[in-house]
Amino acid sequence: MSRRTWPRGLRMAGAGLLLAVLAGCASAPRERSGSEEVAYFDRSLPSLADGALMSPAERGAYLGFSNPALARVRQALLDAHERWVGTPYRLGGSSPRGIDCSALVQRVFQDNFRIELPRTTDAQVHEGTPVARDELLVGDLVFFRPPGAYNHVGIYVGEGYFLHASTSQGVILSELDNVYWRRHYWQARRPMEPEQLAQRTTWFDS
């Protein structure tokens, strides 16, 4: 994740340390009691048929399972979640031994859609086109500005959930409407339309 702009004195003092982690991405600090996220496997994920947490654009696009492209992209992202879930967070990491948020985004798009995204959130935030929060679709990148020196990024998987590498819980699915993430939501970008992503899934039959 990318470092925010700080006063010159602070930048000089911490320059040596920061050089070692410029490629990394630090997500939000550990959430306090009252806003702690519930572990993914300890809660129910809404079904596509329910759609209660879908954005208006997403609800219209699904049309009750009639959009196979969105379903294909969502399944690819959930498969990625299954492969990475529980991987610990590590600033600058990009492997199953430890990974940060921007590296997870990069790996998921590379492994599942054969798309090369930049390594840092500072660069990822300029990918594709901007998307309003109420127009989110599966595969969109969601960005946050939590307290601290770093921004945070995840991938929207549909129905109000996003996949990301949390500093406190590692790779998990979280709700955009979680009080913490809602407070620090920043913006969203669409690297590629879902129909194009669907055609690029690694298990797509060409």
N, C-alpha and C positions, 0 to 999 in steps of 0.2 A: 504494500500500500504506500501511497505517496505522503511525503512530509508536508505539513502546512507551513505557511510563511510565519517566521518568528522575528522579533527584533534582532538587529545585527549582533549585539553582544551575545545573546543566547545562541545564535547560529554559530558564532565563532567558538564558543565554549564547547558546544557539543558536536562540532564538525567531525572530529576523529571518530567518535563512536558511531555517528550516523552513516559514515561512509561504508561501514561494514554491513549495513542493512538497507541500503538504498533500493535494492531489488525487492525488498520485502513489502509486506502489507500488514499493518497492525489493525485489528478490528477494535470494537468498543471495549472499554474496561469491563471487568466482571460485573454483572448486574446485581444490585442489592436485593435483599428480601422484599417481596411485594411486587417486584418486576422480574424475578427470576423466571426463565423459560422452563416449561415442563418438558422433560425428556421426550423425544419423538415417540418412542415405543410405549410410553406411558399415557398416550392420549389417542383419541380417534382422529383420523384425517378425514375430512368431509369427502363424500363421494362426488364424482363428476355429475351424477344425476341430481344431486342436491343443489350444488352451485351457489350456496348461500353466501360464500365469501368471494365469489368472482367479481371482477371489475365489470362495469356495464359493457365495455367493449368486449371483454372476454365472454360474458354471458351471451351476447348477441352472436359472437363468432362460433360458439360451440353448437348452438341450435340443436341441443339435445343429442349429442354424439354424432351429428351429421358432418362434422369437419374432421376428417381423418388426419389431416396434416397436424392440427393442434394435438390430437390424441397421440400421434407418433412422437412428436417432440416431447410432450409431457412424459411419455413412457421412457424415452431415452434419458431424460433428466432424472427420473425416479430410479432408473437402473444405475445411473452414475452415483446417486445418493447411496444405493445399496453397496456399491463398491468402496465408497469413501467414508461412510458413516462411522463415527467414533474415532477417526484419525485425529490425533492431537494437533492442536494449533502450535505452530512454530514460526516465528518471524523469519522470513527469508527462506523457509522450507518449501519444497515442491515435490515431496515424495510421501509414500504411506507412513514413513517414520515421523512425519510432521509437515504441515503445510499451512501457508497463510492464505488470506482470502483471495487476493488477486491471482495467486498461483493456482488455487482451486478452480477459479473461473477459467483461467487459461487452459488448464489440463482438461476440464470437462468439454470445452469447445473443440479442443484439439482431438481428444479421444473419441468423442461422440458425433461430432459434426465435421471433422476434418477442416477446421477453421483455425487459423493462427491469429490469436489476439495478442496484444502487447502484454508484457509481464506485470506492469504496475497499474494501480488504479488511476494514477495521474495521467496515464496514456489511455487506459480503457474508457475513461469518462468522455473521451472524444470520439469513440467508435460509433459508427452508424448514425442514427437520427434520434433526436430527443422525443420522449414519450410522456404524455401526461399520466399521472398516477391512476386516473380512472379509465385509462385506455391500455393498461398493461395486458400483454399476452405472454404465453409461455415462451421462454427463451430470452426475454428482455433482461437487461442488466439493471439492478437497483443499487443505488448508491446512498450512503449515509455519512453524516458528519457528527460522530459522537465526540464527547469530551476527549481531549488529548491531542497529540501531535499528528494523528493519522486519520484518514478517511477509511471507509469500509465499503465492500462490494459483495453482492450475491447475485444469484440467478433466479428469476421468477419462475416457479414451476406450476402456477395456476392455483385457483381457489384461495387466494390470499396468502400463500406460502412461498418462501424463497429458500434456496439452498445456499449455504455459506459455511465458512470456517470461523467459528466463534472462539474467542480467546479463552472463554471459560469452559466450553463443552466440546470443542473440536468441531468436526463436520456434522452439521445437523440441518434439519428443516425448521424454520421459524415462521411465525405469523407476522405479516407486515403490520397488523393492527395491534401487536403486542405494544404495551404502553411505552416501552423503551424505544423500540424501533420506529414507532409512529412519531415520537418526539424528535428523533434525529434523522428522519428521512430527508434526503437531499434532492435527488433527481433520478430519472431512469433513461436508458438508452436502448435502442433496438439495433443490434449489430446486423441482423438480417431478418427478413420476413419469415414467419413460421412455415409458410409453404416451401420456401427455399431451404430452410433448416431441415425440414422433413425429408427432402430429397438428398440431403447430405448425411443423413444418419449412417453410421458405420455398418448397420445391418440392412441398409436400403438395397433392394433388388433392382439393379439397373438393367 
